[in-house]
Amino acid sequence: MEPMCGITGAGQESDDARRIRLERRIEQQRIARMEREQRKRDEAAMLLEEVGLMASMFEAQGFLNVPSSSEAILALPVPVVGETAEQGCSVCYQLFEKGDRLRTMPCSHTFHPKLHL
């Protein structure tokens, strides 16, 4: 009597049935990996497109060509360390130290005043 449906007896799978199950699992994992990689490429392309659009908007409005005036910089808020959410300088990337006086830009980035003047 031949085994039925890949079962050799008492609940044991035949080698062919195990091989087929393993091949299916490997193929499913390969497809899932390819889908994840494609999603990452799609997200990166969308992000690049958004950055390009934002840069175009800034350039069209002249933001990239006109530096801030000294008066505008001096008018920015001057918090001390602990009064802002940021822990490091947005310009030099060094961590702030207790007692440092800072400047906060309208976008909420904070920096050491000496770096901008």
Backbone as XML, in Angstrom:
<?xml version="1.0"?>
<chain id="A" units="angstrom">
  <residue number="1" name="MET">
    <atom name="N" x="0.846" y="-1.172" z="0.000"/>
    <atom name="CA" x="0.000" y="0.000" z="0.000"/>
    <atom name="C" x="0.893" y="1.237" z="0.000"/>
  </residue>
  <residue number="2" name="GLU">
    <atom name="N" x="0.586" y="2.217" z="-0.886"/>
    <atom name="CA" x="1.378" y="3.440" z="-0.981"/>
    <atom name="C" x="0.878" y="4.477" z="0.005"/>
  </residue>
  <residue number="3" name="PRO">
    <atom name="N" x="1.792" y="5.341" z="0.504"/>
    <atom name="CA" x="1.371" y="6.398" z="1.426"/>
    <atom name="C" x="0.440" y="7.381" z="0.729"/>
  </residue>
  <residue number="4" name="MET">
    <atom name="N" x="-0.478" y="7.952" z="1.488"/>
    <atom name="CA" x="-1.425" y="8.920" z="0.945"/>
    <atom name="C" x="-1.000" y="10.327" z="1.345"/>
  </residue>
  <residue number="5" name="CYS">
    <atom name="N" x="-1.109" y="11.267" z="0.406"/>
    <atom name="CA" x="-0.895" y="12.694" z="0.678"/>
    <atom name="C" x="0.445" y="12.973" z="1.369"/>
  </residue>
  <residue number="6" name="GLY">
    <atom name="N" x="1.490" y="12.277" z="1.015"/>
    <atom name="CA" x="2.800" y="12.551" z="1.566"/>
    <atom name="C" x="2.993" y="12.051" z="2.981"/>
  </residue>
  <residue number="7" name="ILE">
    <atom name="N" x="2.085" y="11.245" z="3.489"/>
    <atom name="CA" x="2.201" y="10.711" z="4.843"/>
    <atom name="C" x="2.681" y="9.276" z="4.727"/>
  </residue>
  <residue number="8" name="THR">
    <atom name="N" x="3.774" y="8.977" z="5.438"/>
    <atom name="CA" x="4.337" y="7.631" z="5.340"/>
    <atom name="C" x="3.778" y="6.707" z="6.404"/>
  </residue>
  <residue number="9" name="GLY">
    <atom name="N" x="3.191" y="7.245" z="7.390"/>
    <atom name="CA" x="2.613" y="6.417" z="8.438"/>
    <atom name="C" x="2.722" y="7.126" z="9.772"/>
  </residue>
  <residue number="10" name="ALA">
    <atom name="N" x="1.861" y="6.856" z="10.669"/>
    <atom name="CA" x="1.850" y="7.367" z="12.038"/>
    <atom name="C" x="2.236" y="8.842" z="12.126"/>
  </residue>
  <residue number="11" name="GLY">
    <atom name="N" x="1.746" y="9.682" z="11.186"/>
    <atom name="CA" x="1.944" y="11.122" z="11.263"/>
    <atom name="C" x="3.288" y="11.613" z="10.760"/>
  </residue>
  <residue number="12" name="GLN">
    <atom name="N" x="4.074" y="10.775" z="10.111"/>
    <atom name="CA" x="5.367" y="11.218" z="9.603"/>
    <atom name="C" x="5.216" y="11.710" z="8.172"/>
  </residue>
  <residue number="13" name="GLU">
    <atom name="N" x="5.849" y="12.862" z="7.894"/>
    <atom name="CA" x="5.821" y="13.398" z="6.536"/>
    <atom name="C" x="6.881" y="12.701" z="5.702"/>
  </residue>
  <residue number="14" name="SER">
    <atom name="N" x="6.597" y="12.592" z="4.436"/>
    <atom name="CA" x="7.619" y="12.055" z="3.547"/>
    <atom name="C" x="8.648" y="13.130" z="3.282"/>
  </residue>
  <residue number="15" name="ASP">
    <atom name="N" x="9.806" y="12.729" z="2.812"/>
    <atom name="CA" x="10.863" y="13.685" z="2.482"/>
    <atom name="C" x="10.378" y="14.678" z="1.433"/>
  </residue>
  <residue number="16" name="ASP">
    <atom name="N" x="9.602" y="14.203" z="0.470"/>
    <atom name="CA" x="9.087" y="15.095" z="-0.578"/>
    <atom name="C" x="8.160" y="16.152" z="-0.002"/>
  </residue>
  <residue number="17" name="ALA">
    <atom name="N" x="7.292" y="15.769" z="0.914"/>
    <atom name="CA" x="6.352" y="16.720" z="1.519"/>
    <atom name="C" x="7.111" y="17.766" z="2.329"/>
  </residue>
  <residue number="18" name="ARG">
    <atom name="N" x="8.139" y="17.356" z="3.088"/>
    <atom name="CA" x="8.954" y="18.314" z="3.861"/>
    <atom name="C" x="9.695" y="19.264" z="2.915"/>
  </residue>
  <residue number="19" name="ARG">
    <atom name="N" x="10.253" y="18.713" z="1.849"/>
    <atom name="CA" x="10.974" y="19.530" z="0.886"/>
    <atom name="C" x="10.048" y="20.563" z="0.254"/>
  </residue>
  <residue number="20" name="ILE">
    <atom name="N" x="8.859" y="20.155" z="-0.129"/>
    <atom name="CA" x="7.884" y="21.067" z="-0.743"/>
    <atom name="C" x="7.476" y="22.151" z="0.254"/>
  </residue>
  <residue number="21" name="ARG">
    <atom name="N" x="7.221" y="21.774" z="1.499"/>
    <atom name="CA" x="6.849" y="22.748" z="2.528"/>
    <atom name="C" x="7.981" y="23.746" z="2.759"/>
  </residue>
  <residue number="22" name="LEU">
    <atom name="N" x="9.217" y="23.241" z="2.808"/>
    <atom name="CA" x="10.376" y="24.109" z="2.997"/>
    <atom name="C" x="10.553" y="25.049" z="1.808"/>
  </residue>
  <residue number="23" name="GLU">
    <atom name="N" x="10.394" y="24.558" z="0.602"/>
    <atom name="CA" x="10.524" y="25.395" z="-0.590"/>
    <atom name="C" x="9.458" y="26.489" z="-0.607"/>
  </residue>
  <residue number="24" name="ARG">
    <atom name="N" x="8.244" y="26.146" z="-0.195"/>
    <atom name="CA" x="7.175" y="27.153" z="-0.131"/>
    <atom name="C" x="7.509" y="28.243" z="0.880"/>
  </residue>
  <residue number="25" name="ARG">
    <atom name="N" x="7.995" y="27.822" z="2.056"/>
    <atom name="CA" x="8.355" y="28.784" z="3.083"/>
    <atom name="C" x="9.489" y="29.696" z="2.601"/>
  </residue>
  <residue number="26" name="ILE">
    <atom name="N" x="10.486" y="29.139" z="1.953"/>
    <atom name="CA" x="11.599" y="29.931" z="1.430"/>
    <atom name="C" x="11.094" y="30.916" z="0.388"/>
  </residue>
  <residue number="27" name="GLU">
    <atom name="N" x="10.212" y="30.475" z="-0.469"/>
    <atom name="CA" x="9.658" y="31.364" z="-1.506"/>
    <atom name="C" x="8.825" y="32.484" z="-0.879"/>
  </residue>
  <residue number="28" name="GLN">
    <atom name="N" x="8.032" y="32.167" z="0.135"/>
    <atom name="CA" x="7.250" y="33.199" z="0.819"/>
    <atom name="C" x="8.155" y="34.232" z="1.478"/>
  </residue>
  <residue number="29" name="GLN">
    <atom name="N" x="9.242" y="33.783" z="2.086"/>
    <atom name="CA" x="10.194" y="34.702" z="2.714"/>
    <atom name="C" x="10.883" y="35.572" z="1.669"/>
  </residue>
  <residue number="30" name="ARG">
    <atom name="N" x="11.227" y="34.982" z="0.533"/>
    <atom name="CA" x="11.855" y="35.738" z="-0.550"/>
    <atom name="C" x="10.920" y="36.827" z="-1.058"/>
  </residue>
  <residue number="31" name="ILE">
    <atom name="N" x="9.657" y="36.480" z="-1.255"/>
    <atom name="CA" x="8.663" y="37.449" z="-1.731"/>
    <atom name="C" x="8.464" y="38.553" z="-0.698"/>
  </residue>
  <residue number="32" name="ALA">
    <atom name="N" x="8.370" y="38.195" z="0.572"/>
    <atom name="CA" x="8.196" y="39.197" z="1.633"/>
    <atom name="C" x="9.394" y="40.137" z="1.682"/>
  </residue>
  <residue number="33" name="ARG">
    <atom name="N" x="10.611" y="39.600" z="1.534"/>
    <atom name="CA" x="11.815" y="40.428" z="1.542"/>
    <atom name="C" x="11.817" y="41.391" z="0.350"/>
  </residue>
  <residue number="34" name="MET">
    <atom name="N" x="11.429" y="40.898" z="-0.818"/>
    <atom name="CA" x="11.365" y="41.748" z="-2.008"/>
    <atom name="C" x="10.335" y="42.863" z="-1.830"/>
  </residue>
  <residue number="35" name="GLU">
    <atom name="N" x="9.197" y="42.546" z="-1.227"/>
    <atom name="CA" x="8.163" y="43.555" z="-0.989"/>
    <atom name="C" x="8.648" y="44.616" z="-0.008"/>
  </residue>
  <residue number="36" name="ARG">
    <atom name="N" x="9.355" y="44.196" z="1.057"/>
    <atom name="CA" x="9.911" y="45.165" z="2.019"/>
    <atom name="C" x="10.925" y="46.084" z="1.343"/>
  </residue>
  <residue number="37" name="GLU">
    <atom name="N" x="11.788" y="45.502" z="0.526"/>
    <atom name="CA" x="12.795" y="46.299" z="-0.173"/>
    <atom name="C" x="12.132" y="47.295" z="-1.130"/>
  </residue>
  <residue number="38" name="GLN">
    <atom name="N" x="11.075" y="46.869" z="-1.810"/>
    <atom name="CA" x="10.376" y="47.770" z="-2.733"/>
    <atom name="C" x="9.696" y="48.901" z="-1.967"/>
  </residue>
  <residue number="39" name="ARG">
    <atom name="N" x="9.110" y="48.589" z="-0.805"/>
    <atom name="CA" x="8.499" y="49.636" z="0.014"/>
    <atom name="C" x="9.544" y="50.660" z="0.442"/>
  </residue>
  <residue number="40" name="LYS">
    <atom name="N" x="10.737" y="50.191" z="0.833"/>
    <atom name="CA" x="11.815" y="51.103" z="1.229"/>
    <atom name="C" x="12.219" y="51.993" z="0.060"/>
  </residue>
  <residue number="41" name="ARG">
    <atom name="N" x="12.338" y="51.416" z="-1.143"/>
    <atom name="CA" x="12.693" y="52.220" z="-2.319"/>
    <atom name="C" x="11.604" y="53.242" z="-2.619"/>
  </residue>
  <residue number="42" name="ASP">
    <atom name="N" x="10.347" y="52.837" z="-2.500"/>
    <atom name="CA" x="9.230" y="53.755" z="-2.743"/>
    <atom name="C" x="9.231" y="54.899" z="-1.733"/>
  </residue>
  <residue number="43" name="GLU">
    <atom name="N" x="9.453" y="54.570" z="-0.454"/>
    <atom name="CA" x="9.481" y="55.605" z="0.585"/>
    <atom name="C" x="10.639" y="56.575" z="0.354"/>
  </residue>
  <residue number="44" name="ALA">
    <atom name="N" x="11.809" y="56.044" z="-0.037"/>
    <atom name="CA" x="12.973" y="56.903" z="-0.298"/>
    <atom name="C" x="12.689" y="57.825" z="-1.485"/>
  </residue>
  <residue number="45" name="ALA">
    <atom name="N" x="12.057" y="57.300" z="-2.527"/>
    <atom name="CA" x="11.736" y="58.122" z="-3.698"/>
    <atom name="C" x="10.743" y="59.220" z="-3.332"/>
  </residue>
  <residue number="46" name="MET">
    <atom name="N" x="9.744" y="58.895" z="-2.514"/>
    <atom name="CA" x="8.773" y="59.903" z="-2.091"/>
    <atom name="C" x="9.442" y="60.976" z="-1.242"/>
  </residue>
  <residue number="47" name="LEU">
    <atom name="N" x="10.343" y="60.572" z="-0.361"/>
    <atom name="CA" x="11.046" y="61.527" z="0.487"/>
    <atom name="C" x="11.910" y="62.458" z="-0.361"/>
  </residue>
  <residue number="48" name="LEU">
    <atom name="N" x="12.631" y="61.900" z="-1.329"/>
    <atom name="CA" x="13.449" y="62.732" z="-2.214"/>
    <atom name="C" x="12.582" y="63.722" z="-2.993"/>
  </residue>
  <residue number="49" name="GLU">
    <atom name="N" x="11.428" y="63.260" z="-3.436"/>
    <atom name="CA" x="10.521" y="64.148" z="-4.159"/>
    <atom name="C" x="10.036" y="65.282" z="-3.253"/>
  </residue>
  <residue number="50" name="GLU">
    <atom name="N" x="9.687" y="64.955" z="-2.000"/>
    <atom name="CA" x="9.231" y="65.982" z="-1.058"/>
    <atom name="C" x="10.339" y="66.992" z="-0.769"/>
  </residue>
  <residue number="51" name="VAL">
    <atom name="N" x="11.561" y="66.500" z="-0.579"/>
    <atom name="CA" x="12.688" y="67.398" z="-0.316"/>
    <atom name="C" x="12.911" y="68.308" z="-1.514"/>
  </residue>
  <residue number="52" name="GLY">
    <atom name="N" x="12.823" y="67.756" z="-2.704"/>
    <atom name="CA" x="12.975" y="68.564" z="-3.909"/>
    <atom name="C" x="11.905" y="69.638" z="-4.016"/>
  </residue>
  <residue number="53" name="LEU">
    <atom name="N" x="10.667" y="69.280" z="-3.701"/>
    <atom name="CA" x="9.575" y="70.259" z="-3.738"/>
    <atom name="C" x="9.788" y="71.357" z="-2.705"/>
  </residue>
  <residue number="54" name="MET">
    <atom name="N" x="10.214" y="70.978" z="-1.507"/>
    <atom name="CA" x="10.451" y="71.975" z="-0.473"/>
    <atom name="C" x="11.595" y="72.907" z="-0.868"/>
  </residue>
  <residue number="55" name="ALA">
    <atom name="N" x="12.657" y="72.352" z="-1.430"/>
    <atom name="CA" x="13.785" y="73.185" z="-1.860"/>
    <atom name="C" x="13.342" y="74.148" z="-2.952"/>
  </residue>
  <residue number="56" name="SER">
    <atom name="N" x="12.509" y="73.670" z="-3.850"/>
    <atom name="CA" x="11.990" y="74.542" z="-4.917"/>
    <atom name="C" x="11.154" y="75.675" z="-4.333"/>
  </residue>
  <residue number="57" name="MET">
    <atom name="N" x="10.328" y="75.345" z="-3.340"/>
    <atom name="CA" x="9.501" y="76.379" z="-2.707"/>
    <atom name="C" x="10.372" y="77.415" z="-2.015"/>
  </residue>
  <residue number="58" name="PHE">
    <atom name="N" x="11.367" y="76.947" z="-1.262"/>
    <atom name="CA" x="12.257" y="77.881" z="-0.571"/>
    <atom name="C" x="13.005" y="78.762" z="-1.556"/>
  </residue>
  <residue number="59" name="GLU">
    <atom name="N" x="13.478" y="78.153" z="-2.624"/>
    <atom name="CA" x="14.228" y="78.921" z="-3.625"/>
    <atom name="C" x="13.327" y="79.939" z="-4.308"/>
  </residue>
  <residue number="60" name="ALA">
    <atom name="N" x="12.101" y="79.537" z="-4.636"/>
    <atom name="CA" x="11.158" y="80.449" z="-5.288"/>
    <atom name="C" x="10.830" y="81.642" z="-4.394"/>
  </residue>
  <residue number="61" name="GLN">
    <atom name="N" x="10.830" y="81.427" z="-3.084"/>
    <atom name="CA" x="10.515" y="82.504" z="-2.157"/>
    <atom name="C" x="11.764" y="83.265" z="-1.714"/>
  </residue>
  <residue number="62" name="GLY">
    <atom name="N" x="12.927" y="82.872" z="-2.230"/>
    <atom name="CA" x="14.157" y="83.580" z="-1.925"/>
    <atom name="C" x="14.784" y="83.234" z="-0.596"/>
  </residue>
  <residue number="63" name="PHE">
    <atom name="N" x="14.307" y="82.186" z="0.084"/>
    <atom name="CA" x="14.848" y="81.837" z="1.396"/>
    <atom name="C" x="16.300" y="81.381" z="1.321"/>
  </residue>
  <residue number="64" name="LEU">
    <atom name="N" x="16.680" y="80.753" z="0.232"/>
    <atom name="CA" x="18.026" y="80.202" z="0.151"/>
    <atom name="C" x="19.062" y="81.250" z="-0.236"/>
  </residue>
  <residue number="65" name="ASN">
    <atom name="N" x="18.637" y="82.405" z="-0.679"/>
    <atom name="CA" x="19.564" y="83.391" z="-1.193"/>
    <atom name="C" x="19.826" y="84.542" z="-0.240"/>
  </residue>
  <residue number="66" name="VAL">
    <atom name="N" x="18.975" y="84.745" z="0.740"/>
    <atom name="CA" x="19.091" y="85.913" z="1.604"/>
    <atom name="C" x="19.460" y="85.468" z="3.015"/>
  </residue>
  <residue number="67" name="PRO">
    <atom name="N" x="20.663" y="85.830" z="3.476"/>
    <atom name="CA" x="21.020" y="85.463" z="4.852"/>
    <atom name="C" x="20.248" y="86.325" z="5.846"/>
  </residue>
  <residue number="68" name="SER">
    <atom name="N" x="20.133" y="85.826" z="7.042"/>
    <atom name="CA" x="19.451" y="86.595" z="8.086"/>
    <atom name="C" x="20.290" y="87.809" z="8.460"/>
  </residue>
  <residue number="69" name="SER">
    <atom name="N" x="19.620" y="88.880" z="8.750"/>
    <atom name="CA" x="20.335" y="90.089" z="9.177"/>
    <atom name="C" x="20.774" y="89.923" z="10.629"/>
  </residue>
  <residue number="70" name="SER">
    <atom name="N" x="21.774" y="90.694" z="11.013"/>
    <atom name="CA" x="22.234" y="90.659" z="12.408"/>
    <atom name="C" x="21.117" y="91.048" z="13.354"/>
  </residue>
  <residue number="71" name="GLU">
    <atom name="N" x="20.287" y="92.010" z="12.924"/>
    <atom name="CA" x="19.173" y="92.449" z="13.765"/>
    <atom name="C" x="18.184" y="91.303" z="13.993"/>
  </residue>
  <residue number="72" name="ALA">
    <atom name="N" x="17.916" y="90.546" z="12.930"/>
    <atom name="CA" x="16.971" y="89.430" z="13.054"/>
    <atom name="C" x="17.532" y="88.359" z="13.987"/>
  </residue>
  <residue number="73" name="ILE">
    <atom name="N" x="18.817" y="88.092" z="13.873"/>
    <atom name="CA" x="19.439" y="87.085" z="14.733"/>
    <atom name="C" x="19.435" y="87.549" z="16.189"/>
  </residue>
  <residue number="74" name="LEU">
    <atom name="N" x="19.758" y="88.811" z="16.407"/>
    <atom name="CA" x="19.776" y="89.336" z="17.775"/>
    <atom name="C" x="18.384" y="89.367" z="18.401"/>
  </residue>
  <residue number="75" name="ALA">
    <atom name="N" x="17.350" y="89.387" z="17.562"/>
    <atom name="CA" x="15.977" y="89.417" z="18.065"/>
    <atom name="C" x="15.444" y="88.030" z="18.421"/>
  </residue>
  <residue number="76" name="LEU">
    <atom name="N" x="16.203" y="86.978" z="18.086"/>
    <atom name="CA" x="15.750" y="85.618" z="18.403"/>
    <atom name="C" x="15.743" y="85.403" z="19.913"/>
  </residue>
  <residue number="77" name="PRO">
    <atom name="N" x="14.864" y="84.552" z="20.409"/>
    <atom name="CA" x="14.829" y="84.244" z="21.848"/>
    <atom name="C" x="16.181" y="83.717" z="22.330"/>
  </residue>
  <residue number="78" name="VAL">
    <atom name="N" x="16.529" y="84.018" z="23.588"/>
    <atom name="CA" x="17.804" y="83.606" z="24.178"/>
    <atom name="C" x="17.531" y="82.761" z="25.424"/>
  </residue>
  <residue number="79" name="PRO">
    <atom name="N" x="17.172" y="81.486" z="25.232"/>
    <atom name="CA" x="16.956" y="80.623" z="26.399"/>
    <atom name="C" x="18.299" y="80.132" z="26.945"/>
  </residue>
  <residue number="80" name="VAL">
    <atom name="N" x="18.245" y="79.498" z="28.101"/>
    <atom name="CA" x="19.426" y="78.832" z="28.647"/>
    <atom name="C" x="19.182" y="77.327" z="28.558"/>
  </residue>
  <residue number="81" name="VAL">
    <atom name="N" x="20.242" y="76.570" z="28.732"/>
    <atom name="CA" x="20.126" y="75.113" z="28.653"/>
    <atom name="C" x="19.058" y="74.637" z="29.637"/>
  </residue>
  <residue number="82" name="GLY">
    <atom name="N" x="18.209" y="73.755" z="29.181"/>
    <atom name="CA" x="17.129" y="73.226" z="30.006"/>
    <atom name="C" x="15.785" y="73.844" z="29.658"/>
  </residue>
  <residue number="83" name="GLU">
    <atom name="N" x="15.810" y="75.019" z="29.015"/>
    <atom name="CA" x="14.558" y="75.666" z="28.624"/>
    <atom name="C" x="14.130" y="75.253" z="27.220"/>
  </residue>
  <residue number="84" name="THR">
    <atom name="N" x="14.947" y="74.467" z="26.548"/>
    <atom name="CA" x="14.615" y="73.995" z="25.197"/>
    <atom name="C" x="14.592" y="72.477" z="25.196"/>
  </residue>
  <residue number="85" name="ALA">
    <atom name="N" x="13.962" y="71.908" z="24.192"/>
    <atom name="CA" x="13.904" y="70.450" z="24.082"/>
    <atom name="C" x="15.214" y="69.880" z="23.555"/>
  </residue>
  <residue number="86" name="GLU">
    <atom name="N" x="15.950" y="70.674" z="22.790"/>
    <atom name="CA" x="17.185" y="70.183" z="22.197"/>
    <atom name="C" x="18.303" y="70.104" z="23.228"/>
  </residue>
  <residue number="87" name="GLN">
    <atom name="N" x="19.161" y="69.116" z="23.054"/>
    <atom name="CA" x="20.276" y="68.923" z="23.971"/>
    <atom name="C" x="21.602" y="69.294" z="23.330"/>
  </residue>
  <residue number="88" name="GLY">
    <atom name="N" x="21.577" y="69.558" z="22.019"/>
    <atom name="CA" x="22.807" y="69.884" z="21.315"/>
    <atom name="C" x="22.577" y="70.974" z="20.292"/>
  </residue>
  <residue number="89" name="CYS">
    <atom name="N" x="23.680" y="71.563" z="19.851"/>
    <atom name="CA" x="23.663" y="72.681" z="18.912"/>
    <atom name="C" x="23.330" y="72.195" z="17.506"/>
  </residue>
  <residue number="90" name="SER">
    <atom name="N" x="22.435" y="72.902" z="16.832"/>
    <atom name="CA" x="22.039" y="72.549" z="15.472"/>
    <atom name="C" x="23.075" y="72.978" z="14.440"/>
  </residue>
  <residue number="91" name="VAL">
    <atom name="N" x="24.069" y="73.753" z="14.864"/>
    <atom name="CA" x="25.096" y="74.223" z="13.937"/>
    <atom name="C" x="26.377" y="73.402" z="14.093"/>
  </residue>
  <residue number="92" name="CYS">
    <atom name="N" x="26.927" y="73.329" z="15.314"/>
    <atom name="CA" x="28.207" y="72.629" z="15.523"/>
    <atom name="C" x="28.023" y="71.204" z="16.051"/>
  </residue>
  <residue number="93" name="TYR">
    <atom name="N" x="26.802" y="70.831" z="16.415"/>
    <atom name="CA" x="26.445" y="69.493" z="16.886"/>
    <atom name="C" x="27.057" y="69.123" z="18.237"/>
  </residue>
  <residue number="94" name="GLN">
    <atom name="N" x="27.643" y="70.076" z="18.955"/>
    <atom name="CA" x="28.157" y="69.787" z="20.292"/>
    <atom name="C" x="27.008" y="69.845" z="21.291"/>
  </residue>
  <residue number="95" name="LEU">
    <atom name="N" x="27.121" y="69.051" z="22.339"/>
    <atom name="CA" x="26.106" y="69.072" z="23.388"/>
    <atom name="C" x="26.199" y="70.384" z="24.151"/>
  </residue>
  <residue number="96" name="PHE">
    <atom name="N" x="25.049" y="70.888" z="24.557"/>
    <atom name="CA" x="25.021" y="72.093" z="25.371"/>
    <atom name="C" x="25.501" y="71.756" z="26.776"/>
  </residue>
  <residue number="97" name="GLU">
    <atom name="N" x="26.099" y="72.737" z="27.424"/>
    <atom name="CA" x="26.539" y="72.563" z="28.806"/>
    <atom name="C" x="25.689" y="73.442" z="29.704"/>
  </residue>
  <residue number="98" name="LYS">
    <atom name="N" x="25.564" y="73.027" z="30.935"/>
    <atom name="CA" x="24.753" y="73.777" z="31.894"/>
    <atom name="C" x="25.235" y="75.229" z="31.946"/>
  </residue>
  <residue number="99" name="GLY">
    <atom name="N" x="24.280" y="76.150" z="31.858"/>
    <atom name="CA" x="24.592" y="77.571" z="31.911"/>
    <atom name="C" x="24.800" y="78.215" z="30.549"/>
  </residue>
  <residue number="100" name="ASP">
    <atom name="N" x="24.923" y="77.408" z="29.482"/>
    <atom name="CA" x="25.082" y="77.981" z="28.139"/>
    <atom name="C" x="23.875" y="78.835" z="27.784"/>
  </residue>
  <residue number="101" name="ARG">
    <atom name="N" x="24.135" y="79.980" z="27.179"/>
    <atom name="CA" x="23.056" y="80.794" z="26.634"/>
    <atom name="C" x="22.925" y="80.382" z="25.172"/>
  </residue>
  <residue number="102" name="LEU">
    <atom name="N" x="21.729" y="80.343" z="24.687"/>
    <atom name="CA" x="21.454" y="79.827" z="23.346"/>
    <atom name="C" x="20.666" y="80.839" z="22.531"/>
  </residue>
  <residue number="103" name="ARG">
    <atom name="N" x="20.474" y="80.545" z="21.278"/>
    <atom name="CA" x="19.529" y="81.270" z="20.426"/>
    <atom name="C" x="18.611" y="80.210" z="19.826"/>
  </residue>
  <residue number="104" name="THR">
    <atom name="N" x="17.338" y="80.537" z="19.729"/>
    <atom name="CA" x="16.361" y="79.616" z="19.157"/>
    <atom name="C" x="15.779" y="80.234" z="17.896"/>
  </residue>
  <residue number="105" name="MET">
    <atom name="N" x="15.922" y="79.497" z="16.796"/>
    <atom name="CA" x="15.387" y="79.957" z="15.507"/>
    <atom name="C" x="13.873" y="79.740" z="15.473"/>
  </residue>
  <residue number="106" name="PRO">
    <atom name="N" x="13.182" y="80.401" z="14.541"/>
    <atom name="CA" x="11.728" y="80.217" z="14.431"/>
    <atom name="C" x="11.314" y="78.762" z="14.213"/>
  </residue>
  <residue number="107" name="CYS">
    <atom name="N" x="12.210" y="77.954" z="13.630"/>
    <atom name="CA" x="11.901" y="76.535" z="13.401"/>
    <atom name="C" x="12.129" y="75.701" z="14.659"/>
  </residue>
  <residue number="108" name="SER">
    <atom name="N" x="12.527" y="76.335" z="15.760"/>
    <atom name="CA" x="12.777" y="75.719" z="17.069"/>
    <atom name="C" x="14.153" y="75.076" z="17.194"/>
  </residue>
  <residue number="109" name="HIS">
    <atom name="N" x="15.001" y="75.132" z="16.166"/>
    <atom name="CA" x="16.366" y="74.655" z="16.327"/>
    <atom name="C" x="17.126" y="75.651" z="17.203"/>
  </residue>
  <residue number="110" name="THR">
    <atom name="N" x="18.022" y="75.123" z="18.007"/>
    <atom name="CA" x="18.756" y="75.940" z="18.963"/>
    <atom name="C" x="20.248" y="75.849" z="18.659"/>
  </residue>
  <residue number="111" name="PHE">
    <atom name="N" x="20.960" y="76.944" z="18.865"/>
    <atom name="CA" x="22.389" y="76.959" z="18.570"/>
    <atom name="C" x="23.109" y="77.894" z="19.529"/>
  </residue>
  <residue number="112" name="HIS">
    <atom name="N" x="24.444" y="77.757" z="19.558"/>
    <atom name="CA" x="25.268" y="78.665" z="20.348"/>
    <atom name="C" x="25.293" y="80.013" z="19.645"/>
  </residue>
  <residue number="113" name="PRO">
    <atom name="N" x="25.018" y="81.124" z="20.312"/>
    <atom name="CA" x="24.986" y="82.429" z="19.665"/>
    <atom name="C" x="26.298" y="82.804" z="18.991"/>
  </residue>
  <residue number="114" name="LYS">
    <atom name="N" x="27.422" y="82.424" z="19.554"/>
    <atom name="CA" x="28.718" y="82.812" z="18.999"/>
    <atom name="C" x="28.939" y="82.236" z="17.596"/>
  </residue>
  <residue number="115" name="LEU">
    <atom name="N" x="28.233" y="81.185" z="17.233"/>
    <atom name="CA" x="28.412" y="80.560" z="15.926"/>
    <atom name="C" x="27.716" y="81.328" z="14.819"/>
  </residue>
  <residue number="116" name="HIS">
    <atom name="N" x="26.761" y="82.143" z="15.144"/>
    <atom name="CA" x="25.967" y="82.793" z="14.111"/>
    <atom name="C" x="26.319" y="84.271" z="13.933"/>
  </residue>
  <residue number="117" name="LEU">
    <atom name="N" x="27.003" y="84.843" z="14.857"/>
    <atom name="CA" x="27.318" y="86.270" z="14.764"/>
    <atom name="C" x="28.759" y="86.502" z="14.434"/>
  </residue>
</chain>
